[in-house]
Amino acid sequence: MATAPYKRTHKHGKGRGDEQTVVCSFCGKKVPKYKTFSVQRGFSISDSSLRKELSRDILMTPTRKLYACPSCARHRKISQPGKSRKSKRGK
């Protein structure tokens, strides 16, 4: 069986108290905050004529911070795992 291209490690020791939980923005699962991947999402104006008319002083584009659980981050390609050891040996 092939090994995973990323390591599932638990780096926390004892004595940390309750970890803060965050709700995954994609699936709604409750996950400890240290396991999540954060993404900044906003919107942009693609129409070039509108972009020239509106300056940055007038227009505020809101961004929000989204948290993704490990499974959603792998599915949506937010986390970029490295290559597996098997493919590194072949080069």
C-alpha positions as CSV (number, residue, x, y, z in Angstrom):
1,M,0.0,0.0,0.0
2,A,1.3,3.5,-0.8
3,T,2.1,5.9,1.9
4,A,0.3,9.3,2.2
5,P,2.1,12.3,0.8
6,Y,1.5,14.2,4.0
7,K,2.0,13.4,7.7
8,R,-1.0,13.2,10.1
9,T,0.8,14.2,13.2
10,H,-0.5,15.3,16.6
11,K,1.9,17.9,17.8
12,H,0.1,19.0,21.0
13,G,1.2,17.7,24.3
14,K,-0.8,17.5,27.5
15,G,-1.8,20.4,29.7
16,R,-3.3,22.7,27.0
17,G,-6.8,22.8,28.4
18,D,-9.8,22.9,26.1
19,E,-8.9,23.5,22.4
20,Q,-11.0,26.1,20.6
21,T,-13.3,24.5,18.1
22,V,-14.2,26.0,14.8
23,V,-17.0,25.1,12.4
24,C,-15.8,24.1,8.9
25,S,-17.1,26.6,6.4
26,F,-17.7,23.9,3.7
27,C,-19.2,20.9,5.5
28,G,-20.2,22.2,8.9
29,K,-18.1,19.8,10.9
30,K,-16.7,21.0,14.3
31,V,-12.9,20.7,14.2
32,P,-10.2,21.9,16.7
33,K,-8.7,25.2,15.4
34,Y,-5.2,23.9,15.2
35,K,-6.3,21.2,12.6
36,T,-8.0,23.6,10.3
37,F,-6.7,25.4,7.2
38,S,-7.6,29.1,6.9
39,V,-8.4,30.8,3.6
40,Q,-9.1,34.4,2.9
41,R,-12.0,34.8,0.4
42,G,-13.4,37.9,-1.2
43,F,-14.7,39.0,-4.6
44,S,-13.2,40.9,-7.5
45,I,-14.6,42.9,-10.3
46,S,-13.7,41.4,-13.6
47,D,-15.3,44.2,-15.8
48,S,-12.4,46.4,-16.9
49,S,-14.6,49.5,-17.6
50,L,-16.1,49.3,-14.1
51,R,-12.7,48.8,-12.5
52,K,-11.3,51.9,-14.1
53,E,-14.3,54.0,-12.9
54,L,-14.1,52.8,-9.3
55,S,-11.0,53.7,-7.4
56,R,-9.8,51.8,-4.3
57,D,-10.8,54.7,-2.1
58,I,-14.5,54.4,-3.1
59,L,-14.8,50.6,-3.3
60,M,-14.2,48.4,-0.3
61,T,-14.1,44.7,-1.2
62,P,-14.8,42.7,1.9
63,T,-12.8,39.6,2.7
64,R,-13.7,36.9,5.1
65,K,-11.7,34.2,6.8
66,L,-12.9,30.7,6.1
67,Y,-11.8,27.6,8.0
68,A,-11.6,24.2,6.3
69,C,-11.3,20.8,8.0
70,P,-8.6,18.5,6.7
71,S,-10.9,16.5,4.5
72,C,-12.4,19.5,2.8
73,A,-9.0,21.1,2.4
74,R,-7.7,18.1,0.6
75,H,-10.9,17.8,-1.5
76,R,-10.8,21.5,-2.5
77,K,-7.0,21.5,-2.9
78,I,-6.5,24.2,-0.3
79,S,-3.7,22.1,1.4
80,Q,-0.9,21.3,-1.0
81,P,0.6,18.0,0.1
82,G,4.2,17.3,-1.0
83,K,5.1,14.4,-3.3
84,S,5.2,11.0,-1.8
85,R,8.5,9.3,-1.1
86,K,7.9,6.7,-3.8
87,S,7.8,9.4,-6.5
88,K,10.9,11.1,-5.1
89,R,12.9,7.8,-5.3
90,G,12.2,7.4,-9.0
91,K,14.0,10.7,-10.0
